[in-house]
Amino acid sequence: MKKRTLGRDGLEVSELGLGCMGFSFAYGAPAAEADAIATLHRALDLGVTFFDTAEVYGPFTNEELLGRAFKGRFKDIVIATKFGFRIVDGKMQAGGTDSSGANIRKVVDESLRRLGTDHIDLLYQHRVDPNVPIEEVVGVMAELVRAGKVRYLGLSEASARTIRRAQATHPIAALQSEYSLWERNLEAEILPTLRELGIGLVPFSPLGRGLLTGRLKNMDSLAANDIRRNMPRLQGANFDANLQAVEVVEKIAARIGATTGQVALAWVLQKGDDVVPIPGTKRISYLEENLAAAKVTLSAADMRLLDETLKPGAIVGDRYAQANMALVDRT
């Protein structure tokens, strides 16, 4: 697999990474550990070097899973993890962010222990904390770089203004935010800011929570505890309207001999060499399908058609419920 570089300081990663959240969290029952480890190893065999986790996935169990899966192999991979939520007695507190210096230092030490490594390649602030100035947050993160515990720094779901303030404190390698044909809020202001500052983009949910694969035809197939059941875009009339909007992706896929998901991923990949999507999956078959998207080339005409048909505003409904939308930085 080809490589791409995040940030001006040159964090080299595979052009497609693997979002690991779903192995442990959010999308129904966790994967059986043997299956999860087999999928992680298959990803590495196919050239994936970039693996994304967070303390809150589980909480904690996702980092532990990666620690067991990659024991003795950390030199071959780039691990990204995140801090920033308040977790009490193993449970994430609703709406609770905590980017205090004491919590950042504690979380990094605990993440290193769970992962079984001596450094984190890319450390993100998971959500911007309105109670702690970003300069203070990045200042503590920079201390951890100097201490050798962290190599590169990142932000997630941060506004352009916050990104500029962070970059003025210490170089930021990447912004991780939702970006896909289903969510294009970054294009007006945030993407130009990233490119001006030399910061890479790591899109999560590049398959639109599964809608862009063409497989999600109704909500009945989802487990009762699947987080998508609470996402406004996937409810009622919104779901029906958004399903129709995806038809153009399906038509292009049929014409060029690709899957719908591969077309969606190819669109993201062709948005720039500074963009590294991290689709997640629990299954080896879907992993292999997703990674094959790197070999799909969309014509300029197909890119224009997708841009115009699924332009900002074409997908209806908020991407999160109100409580989670409140955690997205808009300052």
C-alpha positions in Angstrom: 0.0 0.0 0.0 1.2 3.5 -0.8 2.2 5.9 2.0 1.0 9.4 2.8 2.4 12.1 5.1 0.6 13.9 7.9 1.9 17.3 8.9 5.0 19.2 7.9 7.2 17.2 10.3 6.5 14.1 8.3 4.5 11.4 10.0 4.4 8.7 7.4 1.3 6.4 7.4 -0.4 4.0 5.0 -2.8 5.8 2.7 -5.7 4.0 4.3 -5.7 3.4 8.1 -8.0 1.2 10.2 -10.5 2.7 12.7 -10.5 0.2 15.5 -13.4 1.5 17.6 -16.0 -1.0 16.3 -14.0 -4.0 17.6 -14.9 -3.0 21.2 -17.5 -0.3 21.2 -20.5 1.5 19.6 -21.7 -0.9 16.9 -23.4 -3.6 18.7 -21.6 -6.5 20.5 -17.8 -6.4 20.6 -16.0 -8.6 18.2 -14.7 -11.9 19.5 -11.1 -11.3 20.4 -9.7 -14.0 18.1 -11.6 -12.5 15.2 -10.6 -9.0 16.0 -6.9 -9.9 16.2 -7.1 -11.9 13.0 -8.5 -8.8 11.3 -5.8 -6.5 12.7 -3.1 -8.9 11.6 -4.7 -9.1 8.1 -4.7 -5.3 7.9 -1.0 -5.3 8.7 -0.3 -8.0 6.2 -2.0 -5.9 3.5 0.1 -2.9 4.2 -1.9 -0.9 6.7 0.4 0.8 9.2 -2.0 3.3 10.8 -4.3 2.1 13.5 -6.7 4.4 15.4 -8.0 3.8 19.0 -8.9 5.8 22.1 -9.1 5.4 25.9 -12.9 5.8 25.7 -13.4 2.9 23.3 -14.7 0.3 25.7 -13.7 2.3 27.8 -10.1 1.0 27.8 -10.7 -2.4 26.2 -9.8 -1.3 22.7 -6.3 -0.1 23.6 -5.8 -3.4 25.5 -6.9 -5.3 22.4 -4.4 -3.5 20.3 -1.7 -4.1 22.9 -2.3 -7.8 22.7 -2.6 -7.9 18.9 0.6 -6.0 18.2 2.8 -7.1 21.0 6.4 -7.1 19.7 5.3 -5.4 16.4 4.9 -1.8 17.4 8.0 -0.9 15.3 6.0 -1.8 12.2 2.9 0.4 12.9 1.7 3.9 13.8 -0.7 4.0 16.7 -3.0 6.9 17.3 -5.0 7.3 20.5 -7.0 10.0 22.2 -7.7 11.6 25.5 -10.3 14.2 26.6 -13.4 12.6 28.1 -14.1 12.3 31.8 -14.3 8.6 32.7 -15.4 7.5 36.2 -15.5 3.9 37.4 -15.0 2.7 33.9 -17.9 4.7 32.4 -17.8 7.8 30.2 -19.7 10.7 31.8 -22.4 12.2 29.6 -21.1 15.5 28.1 -18.0 15.3 30.3 -14.8 16.5 28.8 -11.5 16.7 30.8 -8.4 18.1 29.2 -6.8 19.3 32.4 -3.1 18.8 32.5 -3.4 16.2 35.3 -5.8 14.1 33.3 -3.8 14.3 30.1 -0.7 13.1 31.9 -2.6 10.3 33.6 -4.3 9.1 30.5 -1.1 9.0 28.5 0.6 6.9 31.1 -2.4 4.6 31.3 -2.7 4.3 27.5 1.0 3.4 27.2 0.5 0.7 29.8 -2.6 -0.7 28.1 -1.0 -0.7 24.7 2.3 -2.1 26.0 4.5 0.4 24.3 6.9 3.1 25.4 5.5 5.9 23.1 2.3 7.0 21.3 2.9 7.9 17.7 0.0 10.3 17.4 -1.9 11.7 20.4 -5.2 13.5 19.8 -7.4 15.6 22.0 -10.6 13.7 21.4 -12.9 16.7 21.8 -12.1 20.4 22.5 -12.6 21.2 26.2 -14.4 24.5 26.6 -13.0 24.8 30.1 -9.3 24.6 29.3 -7.7 26.9 26.8 -6.3 25.0 23.8 -2.9 26.7 24.4 -2.7 25.0 27.8 -3.8 21.6 26.4 -1.3 21.7 23.6 1.4 22.9 26.0 1.0 19.8 28.1 0.9 17.6 25.0 4.1 19.2 23.9 5.7 18.4 27.3 4.9 14.7 26.6 6.6 15.0 23.2 9.7 16.4 24.9 9.5 13.5 27.4 9.5 11.0 24.6 6.1 9.6 25.5 4.4 11.0 22.3 5.8 11.6 18.8 3.1 13.8 17.1 0.1 15.8 18.1 -3.4 16.0 16.8 -6.9 17.4 17.4 -10.4 16.1 16.7 -13.5 17.9 15.6 -11.8 21.3 16.2 -12.8 24.6 14.6 -10.5 26.5 12.3 -9.8 29.1 15.1 -8.9 26.4 17.6 -6.6 24.8 15.0 -4.8 28.0 14.5 -4.3 28.6 18.2 -3.1 25.1 18.7 -0.6 25.3 15.8 0.8 28.5 17.2 1.7 26.6 20.4 3.2 23.4 18.9 3.1 21.8 15.4 -0.1 19.8 14.8 0.3 16.8 12.5 -3.4 15.9 11.9 -7.0 16.8 12.5 -9.3 13.8 12.9 -12.9 14.8 12.0 -15.8 13.3 10.2 -15.5 13.8 6.4 -17.1 11.9 3.6 -19.7 12.2 0.8 -22.2 12.1 3.7 -20.5 14.9 5.8 -18.7 17.8 4.1 -18.7 20.5 6.7 -14.9 20.8 6.6 -14.7 22.1 3.1 -15.6 25.8 3.5 -13.1 26.8 6.2 -11.4 23.9 8.0 -9.8 22.2 5.0 -8.3 25.4 3.6 -6.9 26.2 7.1 -5.3 22.7 7.4 -3.7 23.2 4.0 -2.4 26.7 4.8 -0.9 25.3 8.0 0.4 22.1 6.6 -1.8 19.8 8.8 -3.1 16.5 7.5 -6.7 15.3 7.7 -7.8 12.0 9.0 -11.4 11.4 8.2 -13.3 9.1 10.5 -16.6 7.5 9.3 -15.6 7.9 5.6 -18.3 5.4 4.8 -21.1 7.5 6.3 -21.8 5.2 9.3 -22.3 2.4 6.7 -24.9 4.2 4.6 -22.3 4.7 1.8 -21.6 1.0 1.5 -25.1 0.4 0.1 -25.6 -2.4 2.6 -27.6 -0.5 5.3 -31.1 -0.5 3.9 -33.1 -0.2 7.1 -32.5 0.2 10.8 -34.0 -3.1 11.8 -30.7 -4.9 11.1 -28.9 -2.9 13.8 -28.4 -4.1 17.4 -30.4 -2.4 20.1 -27.2 -0.8 21.5 -25.8 0.4 18.1 -25.1 4.1 18.4 -26.5 4.7 14.9 -30.0 4.2 16.3 -29.6 7.6 17.9 -28.3 9.5 14.9 -30.9 11.9 13.4 -29.6 11.2 9.8 -30.6 7.6 10.2 -34.1 8.1 11.5 -37.4 8.0 9.7 -37.9 10.3 6.8 -34.2 11.4 7.0 -33.1 7.8 6.5 -35.3 7.4 3.5 -34.1 10.7 1.9 -30.5 10.0 2.5 -30.8 6.5 1.1 -32.0 8.0 -2.1 -29.2 10.4 -2.2 -26.7 7.5 -2.2 -28.2 6.0 -5.4 -25.7 8.0 -7.5 -22.8 6.3 -5.7 -24.3 2.9 -6.4 -24.8 3.8 -10.1 -21.1 4.8 -10.5 -20.0 1.7 -8.6 -22.0 -0.5 -10.9 -20.6 1.2 -14.0 -16.9 1.0 -13.1 -17.1 -2.5 -11.5 -16.4 -1.4 -7.9 -18.5 -1.6 -4.7 -20.4 1.4 -3.5 -18.2 1.7 -0.5 -15.1 1.6 -2.6 -16.4 4.5 -4.7 -17.1 6.5 -1.4 -13.5 5.8 -0.2 -12.0 6.6 -3.5 -13.7 10.0 -3.5 -12.1 10.8 -0.1 -8.7 9.5 -1.2 -8.8 11.7 -4.3 -9.5 14.8 -2.2 -5.8 15.2 -1.6 -2.6 13.4 -0.7 -2.8 15.0 2.8 -6.1 13.0 3.5 -5.9 9.6 5.2 -9.3 8.0 5.8 -9.7 5.4 8.6 -12.7 3.2 7.7 -13.5 0.7 10.5 -14.8 -2.8 10.3 -14.9 -6.0 12.3 -14.7 -8.4 9.3 -11.7 -9.4 7.2 -13.9 -9.5 4.1 -15.0 -5.9 4.5 -11.4 -4.9 5.4 -10.1 -6.3 2.2 -12.9 -4.6 0.2 -12.1 -1.3 1.8 -8.4 -1.5 1.2 -9.0 -2.3 -2.5 -10.5 1.2 -2.8 -7.0 2.5 -3.0 -6.8 0.9 -6.5 -10.1 2.6 -7.7 -9.7 5.7 -9.7 -12.6 8.0 -10.3 -12.7 10.1 -13.4 -12.9 13.9 -13.2 -16.5 13.6 -14.4 -17.4 11.1 -11.7 -15.8 13.3 -9.0 -17.9 16.3 -10.3 -21.0 14.3 -10.3 -20.5 13.1 -6.7 -19.5 16.6 -5.6 -22.6 18.1 -7.1 -25.1 15.4 -6.2 -24.0 15.0 -2.6 -23.0 18.6 -2.1 -23.1 20.1 1.5 -26.7 20.1 2.6 -27.8 17.2 0.4 -27.8 14.8 3.4 -30.6 15.7 5.8 -30.5 15.6 9.5 -27.8 16.2 12.1 -25.0 13.7 12.3 -25.2 13.4 16.0 -27.9 13.7 18.6 -28.0 17.1 20.4 -25.8 16.1 23.3 -23.0 14.9 21.1 -23.3 17.8 18.6 -22.7 20.1 21.6 -19.2 18.5 21.9 -18.2 19.6 18.4 -16.0 22.7 18.5 -17.5 25.6 16.6 -15.6 28.5 18.3 
